[in-house]
Every structure is written in C-alpha cells, then in structure tokens.
C-alpha cells in the first residue's frame, strides 16, 4: 500500500507525510506514553488458549512452551480467512494495548487473530525454563507450523511491534524466497532492527526513565526465573547491571548462547537479512522514536527492496502513531497495517 500523498526529501530520505499527530501529542515522549496509557475500548470474543511447544526437553531442563490466545472466525470459514499472528515488544504480552487494539480491529474485519506471548511473558514463567530475546524468530516459525497443522490455515500474516517486529522481519528475511506459502505478509511497527544503536539510545539521559522501567521489570522476571530453575540460573553478575546493555551482557548473552552483548546485537538484527525479504512487507518507523534507531544502510535496504513498503514519518513516538480521531479512533498505524494486509490479500500477495 504505497502512499500517493506527497513526500518530502530530507537527510533521512523520503519522509511520509500521511501521518499527522494529534495536536497535543507532537512531542515524541507524549506520543509514546499516551499510546501505552490512554484508555481504550475493544471488542473481542473469549479466546481459545493454546500452549505450543517450541523447544524440546533436555536432560537438564523441561520443554519450553508458549501461550497463544486465539480468536477464531466460524469454523466453516476459518481455514480460508487471513490469520494474524500478533507479537508484542520488550516486556509486553498478549494483553498489551496495541496487541488488543489490533486484534479487535482485525477480528471485526473478519480475520482470525492469534495473540502470541514470547517465552515467559504473559504470566507464563513456568512454561519456559529458557529466556526470551529478540532473536527468537524460530519461535514464530514453530507457532505458525502448529497453527497450520491444527487448523489447515491457508493465509497467515505476521505483525510485530518493536522487539516483536525484529523477530517477524528476521524470520521472513531468513526464509527469503523459501518462505512458507501460507505466509502472505509481514508487518513491523517501530521494529528494533538495529539493536546496538538502539540499546545505546536507550541509555541516553533523556531516555533513562524508559531504560529503568524496562530494567526493573526484566530483573524482576529474571529473579523469578532463578527461583523456578535454580539449576539453570544464578545471581552471578546481577549486581553489576545498571543498563539494558548490562542485562544483555550478563543475562541474555550468557544464557542465550552469545559471546557477549555485541555478538547478540549483531547476530539477531533483522537488518542483516532485510535484503532477503521476499513476501509483501510493511515497515513503519518514526524519526522521533525516543529510543529505536534505524541506521541509514537499513533504510536504504528497505527502500531498495521491491517487496517492502517502508513508511518513515516525522512524528509518531514509539509504537504510538496517534492521529486526530476524525472518522476513526486515531490509531493510525493499526488502521494502516490492516489496510495493507487486506489490500495484499485481495491482490493475491
């Protein structure tokens, strides 16, 4: 869904002018906070809870499973309807505001919706002896495979926000032209494609409030993990953690199989495989995102890939994109991505 409205050339490239922020939310921090905390109304049927094993048990640890909340259209049409798999960001869950907002909108449009929790998220610590991180694209693949086998689904779209955006883009890039035929489209909203520069940005003084919020939650979750699986994890190094990078160094790299934080950032970055994206893909990024940074080479790769619709806006904050509520609820990214998906399916993408 390429925009037909004028776009202006800036130092960052072509800037999409379709998105106009609400008058009182031009500040990126206000956008970001409002996107998370403004009360919302959504309508969804009660979900079917599905637990999906993504990593088999070993001699020293039990299997790892994920919890998905599934909202199905009537059985007689389920197989042929587009199924959206929605994936949250760092320290989010299937109950995150943007996940529920997208789910409600897609359900009303006639889609099946699956709200996927990453490992340990959404109150599922006991289901996962292993930690989650931005490189777990294989988990998305396992969820897809399970749903296709169980429900004979013919059309799936992956939608990821922030860290979830990196995961879905990484998977589609890894697959390249060998993507499963059921995968019809991929969407990344404020995707964490370049981890090293984004981690550094999160540690900037103006962003420390976000970093501390994430860090407190992540440390609390990891201490729960230690209590549940003391034969796997220890408190070693926790007292040295003062930043997200420190957490990635002492926890993610150590228990995720990476040499160090830099190895983790480089290895899991979807920007490394963006040139291989071969299914219709939408990427939405805001230049004023407080802490997600996109490298110019990543912009060039996305812009140069014929399968990618790359929308970069001046405003929007992180995962927010709140526009004036004129004729709709003003959740511009949610409306844009659903229009992109429905247009793609109608055109046979």
VMD Tcl script that draws the C-alpha trace (Angstrom):
set ca {
  {0.00 0.00 0.00}
  {2.27 2.77 -1.26}
  {1.19 6.23 -0.22}
  {0.01 8.55 -3.00}
  {0.39 11.70 -0.95}
  {3.40 13.99 -1.44}
  {6.55 13.05 0.38}
  {9.44 15.37 1.07}
  {13.14 14.62 0.83}
  {15.16 15.03 4.00}
  {18.55 13.99 5.29}
  {16.96 10.68 6.28}
  {15.40 10.07 2.87}
  {11.76 10.13 1.79}
  {9.51 11.13 4.66}
  {5.88 10.05 4.54}
  {3.53 12.95 5.28}
  {0.34 10.90 5.69}
  {0.62 10.74 9.46}
  {-0.27 13.92 11.37}
  {-0.06 13.67 15.18}
  {-2.80 14.83 17.47}
  {-2.32 18.49 18.18}
  {-1.36 17.97 21.80}
  {0.84 14.93 21.06}
  {3.54 16.25 18.74}
  {6.17 15.52 21.38}
  {7.59 12.03 20.91}
  {7.57 11.20 24.62}
  {3.95 12.26 25.00}
  {3.04 10.17 21.96}
  {4.83 7.15 23.38}
  {3.28 7.45 26.83}
  {-0.21 8.17 25.50}
  {0.00 5.17 23.21}
  {0.61 2.97 26.25}
  {-1.71 4.51 28.81}
  {-4.69 6.14 27.09}
  {-7.77 4.06 27.95}
  {-9.14 2.09 25.02}
  {-12.29 0.22 24.14}
  {-12.11 -3.03 22.19}
  {-14.44 -5.91 21.49}
  {-13.17 -9.48 21.25}
  {-14.74 -12.87 21.86}
  {-13.29 -15.03 24.60}
  {-10.03 -16.53 23.30}
  {-9.08 -20.14 22.94}
  {-5.86 -20.65 24.91}
  {-3.31 -22.76 23.07}
  {0.02 -23.89 24.53}
  {2.60 -24.59 21.85}
  {5.92 -26.34 22.48}
  {8.79 -24.53 20.78}
  {11.80 -26.24 22.34}
  {12.01 -29.88 23.37}
  {13.02 -31.02 26.83}
  {16.63 -31.97 27.52}
  {18.25 -33.97 30.32}
  {18.65 -30.87 32.48}
  {15.54 -28.84 31.66}
  {11.88 -29.30 30.71}
  {10.37 -28.30 27.39}
  {9.74 -24.65 26.55}
  {6.21 -23.70 25.53}
  {4.40 -20.51 24.57}
  {0.88 -19.41 25.37}
  {-1.20 -18.07 22.49}
  {-4.67 -16.56 22.76}
  {-6.64 -17.39 19.62}
  {-9.78 -15.68 18.34}
  {-11.29 -17.74 15.53}
  {-13.89 -16.88 12.95}
  {-16.66 -19.51 12.49}
  {-15.29 -22.95 11.69}
  {-16.84 -23.09 8.23}
  {-14.78 -20.07 7.06}
  {-11.80 -20.24 9.45}
  {-9.39 -22.02 7.14}
  {-9.77 -19.50 4.33}
  {-9.70 -16.30 6.38}
  {-6.49 -14.36 6.90}
  {-4.94 -15.25 10.27}
  {-2.95 -12.54 12.03}
  {-0.27 -13.58 14.50}
  {0.41 -10.56 16.73}
  {3.67 -10.34 18.67}
  {4.37 -7.81 21.41}
  {7.55 -5.94 22.28}
  {10.01 -5.94 25.18}
  {8.28 -6.78 28.49}
  {4.90 -6.73 26.79}
  {2.39 -9.56 26.46}
  {-0.69 -10.69 24.60}
  {-2.56 -8.16 26.74}
  {-0.54 -5.12 25.63}
  {-2.71 -2.22 24.48}
  {-1.53 -2.28 20.88}
  {-1.96 -6.06 20.68}
  {-5.57 -5.91 21.87}
  {-6.28 -2.88 19.68}
  {-5.01 -4.59 16.56}
  {-6.76 -7.82 17.50}
  {-10.12 -6.10 17.89}
  {-9.77 -4.23 14.60}
  {-8.71 -7.35 12.67}
  {-11.42 -9.51 14.24}
  {-14.08 -7.00 13.20}
  {-12.65 -7.14 9.65}
  {-13.23 -10.90 9.53}
  {-9.73 -12.15 10.31}
  {-8.63 -14.86 12.69}
  {-6.36 -13.41 15.36}
  {-3.65 -15.11 17.43}
  {-2.07 -13.11 20.26}
  {1.28 -14.74 20.93}
  {3.25 -14.40 24.15}
  {7.02 -14.62 23.93}
  {8.79 -17.03 26.28}
  {7.89 -16.31 29.94}
  {5.66 -13.38 29.01}
  {2.02 -13.01 29.94}
  {2.44 -14.84 33.25}
  {3.98 -17.95 31.66}
  {7.27 -18.21 33.54}
  {6.57 -21.83 34.49}
  {6.11 -22.79 30.83}
  {9.55 -21.60 29.82}
  {12.80 -22.57 31.52}
  {14.59 -20.61 28.78}
  {14.72 -16.83 28.38}
  {13.19 -14.75 25.61}
  {15.19 -12.37 23.45}
  {14.99 -10.52 20.15}
  {16.44 -13.36 18.12}
  {13.76 -15.98 18.81}
  {12.41 -15.95 15.26}
  {12.28 -19.73 15.39}
  {9.51 -19.48 17.99}
  {7.34 -17.61 15.49}
  {8.01 -20.32 12.94}
  {7.01 -23.03 15.42}
  {3.76 -21.21 16.24}
  {2.98 -20.88 12.54}
  {3.66 -24.57 11.92}
  {1.46 -25.64 14.83}
  {-1.47 -23.49 13.73}
  {-1.22 -24.61 10.12}
  {-1.19 -28.26 11.14}
  {-4.04 -27.91 13.61}
  {-6.38 -25.67 11.63}
  {-5.28 -26.12 7.98}
  {-4.82 -22.36 7.64}
  {-4.15 -21.05 4.15}
  {-3.19 -17.41 4.76}
  {-1.10 -16.01 7.62}
  {0.30 -12.56 8.32}
  {2.89 -11.78 10.99}
  {2.65 -8.48 12.86}
  {5.34 -7.48 15.33}
  {5.83 -4.35 17.42}
  {9.32 -3.20 18.47}
  {11.20 -6.37 19.54}
  {8.39 -8.43 18.03}
  {8.91 -6.50 14.80}
  {12.53 -7.58 14.71}
  {11.50 -11.19 15.24}
  {9.00 -11.34 12.38}
  {11.25 -9.46 9.97}
  {14.17 -11.68 10.92}
  {12.14 -14.82 10.24}
  {10.88 -13.59 6.87}
  {14.40 -12.49 5.92}
  {15.89 -15.82 6.96}
  {13.32 -17.63 4.84}
  {13.76 -15.32 1.87}
  {12.20 -16.80 -1.26}
  {11.70 -20.10 0.58}
  {9.03 -18.68 2.89}
  {6.10 -20.94 3.63}
  {3.35 -20.47 1.02}
  {0.87 -19.72 3.80}
  {2.84 -16.60 4.78}
  {1.19 -13.79 2.84}
  {2.59 -10.68 4.54}
  {4.78 -9.33 7.34}
  {4.46 -6.07 9.30}
  {6.93 -4.40 11.64}
  {5.81 -1.33 13.63}
  {8.67 0.61 15.24}
  {10.80 -2.51 14.70}
  {14.03 -3.00 16.63}
  {16.09 -3.76 13.52}
  {19.42 -2.23 14.64}
  {19.93 -3.35 18.22}
  {23.31 -1.88 19.12}
  {22.47 1.75 18.32}
  {19.01 1.40 19.87}
  {20.44 -0.01 23.10}
  {22.85 2.92 23.24}
  {20.00 5.36 22.63}
  {18.01 3.86 25.49}
  {20.88 4.72 27.83}
  {20.87 8.41 26.86}
  {19.90 10.70 29.77}
  {16.57 11.69 28.22}
  {15.61 8.03 27.87}
  {16.75 6.72 31.24}
  {13.17 6.60 32.54}
  {12.34 4.06 29.82}
  {15.51 2.10 30.46}
  {14.87 1.88 34.20}
  {11.27 0.83 33.62}
  {12.38 -1.99 31.31}
  {15.30 -2.94 33.52}
  {13.31 -3.21 36.75}
  {10.78 -5.44 35.05}
  {13.43 -7.60 33.37}
  {15.42 -8.07 36.58}
  {12.27 -8.96 38.50}
  {11.36 -11.51 35.85}
  {14.86 -12.98 35.84}
  {14.89 -13.35 39.62}
  {11.64 -15.31 39.28}
  {13.40 -17.44 36.69}
  {16.22 -18.13 39.16}
  {13.70 -19.17 41.82}
  {11.92 -21.50 39.42}
  {15.01 -23.01 37.80}
  {17.95 -22.64 40.23}
  {19.87 -25.45 38.49}
  {19.99 -23.35 35.30}
  {20.42 -19.74 36.50}
  {22.40 -17.92 39.18}
  {22.55 -14.39 40.54}
  {26.14 -14.05 39.29}
  {26.69 -10.66 37.69}
  {23.28 -9.22 38.56}
  {24.74 -6.65 40.95}
  {26.76 -5.18 38.07}
  {23.73 -4.46 35.88}
  {22.99 -0.74 35.56}
  {21.72 -0.60 31.97}
  {19.90 -2.61 29.35}
  {23.24 -3.35 27.73}
  {24.43 -4.68 31.08}
  {21.43 -7.00 31.23}
  {22.11 -8.18 27.70}
  {25.73 -8.82 28.64}
  {25.15 -10.61 31.94}
  {21.90 -12.44 31.20}
  {20.92 -12.59 27.54}
  {24.38 -13.31 26.17}
  {25.30 -15.74 28.95}
  {22.11 -17.81 28.84}
  {21.19 -17.19 25.22}
  {24.34 -18.65 23.73}
  {26.07 -15.44 22.61}
  {29.69 -14.44 23.19}
  {28.71 -11.03 24.61}
  {26.20 -8.23 24.15}
  {27.79 -7.08 20.88}
  {27.59 -10.59 19.47}
  {23.93 -10.74 20.48}
  {23.11 -7.37 18.93}
  {24.75 -8.25 15.64}
  {23.60 -11.86 15.36}
  {19.88 -11.27 15.89}
  {19.44 -7.99 13.97}
  {16.82 -8.32 11.24}
  {18.63 -5.57 9.32}
  {21.18 -8.23 8.36}
  {18.58 -10.15 6.36}
  {16.26 -7.33 5.24}
  {17.60 -7.58 1.70}
  {16.18 -11.13 1.55}
  {12.59 -10.17 2.39}
  {10.53 -11.73 -0.39}
  {6.92 -11.52 0.84}
  {4.88 -8.29 0.95}
  {6.26 -6.41 3.93}
  {5.28 -3.19 5.68}
  {7.74 -1.38 7.94}
  {6.61 1.74 9.83}
  {9.20 3.80 11.70}
  {9.11 7.27 13.21}
  {12.08 9.61 13.08}
  {11.21 10.90 16.55}
  {11.06 7.46 18.17}
  {12.70 8.14 21.55}
  {14.98 5.09 21.53}
  {14.61 2.95 18.40}
  {17.31 4.00 15.94}
  {17.48 2.90 12.34}
  {20.80 3.02 10.50}
  {20.93 4.67 7.08}
  {22.05 1.42 5.49}
  {18.95 -0.26 6.87}
  {16.80 2.49 5.37}
  {18.49 2.01 2.01}
  {17.98 -1.75 2.17}
  {14.29 -1.41 2.97}
  {13.71 1.30 0.38}
  {15.54 -0.71 -2.28}
  {13.60 -3.94 -1.71}
  {10.65 -4.18 -4.11}
  {8.73 -6.34 -1.65}
  {8.88 -3.76 1.14}
  {6.61 -0.78 1.76}
  {8.72 1.42 4.02}
  {6.90 4.28 5.76}
  {9.00 6.70 7.77}
  {7.19 9.54 9.50}
  {8.39 12.71 11.20}
  {6.35 12.07 14.33}
  {4.76 9.08 16.00}
  {6.90 8.21 19.01}
  {7.45 4.54 19.80}
  {4.64 2.19 18.75}
  {2.11 5.03 19.15}
  {1.22 6.97 15.95}
  {-1.81 8.68 17.50}
  {-3.60 10.84 14.92}
  {-6.66 13.09 15.33}
  {-9.75 10.94 15.91}
  {-11.61 12.12 12.81}
  {-13.83 9.41 11.38}
  {-11.98 6.67 13.27}
  {-10.25 6.19 16.62}
  {-6.98 7.81 15.55}
  {-4.79 4.72 15.88}
  {-3.12 5.39 12.56}
  {-0.55 2.56 12.49}
  {-3.22 -0.03 13.32}
  {-5.50 1.21 10.56}
  {-2.60 1.47 8.10}
  {-1.30 -2.03 8.71}
  {-4.75 -3.63 8.44}
  {-5.41 -1.79 5.17}
  {-2.04 -3.00 3.89}
  {-2.83 -6.59 4.84}
  {-6.32 -6.62 3.36}
  {-5.09 -5.00 0.14}
  {-2.28 -7.56 -0.07}
  {-4.64 -10.49 0.38}
  {-7.15 -9.11 -2.14}
  {-4.38 -8.63 -4.70}
  {-3.13 -12.19 -4.17}
  {0.11 -11.20 -2.40}
}
mol new
graphics top color blue
foreach p $ca { graphics top sphere $p radius 0.5 }
foreach p [lrange $ca 0 end-1] q [lrange $ca 1 end] { graphics top cylinder $p $q radius 0.2 }
display resetview
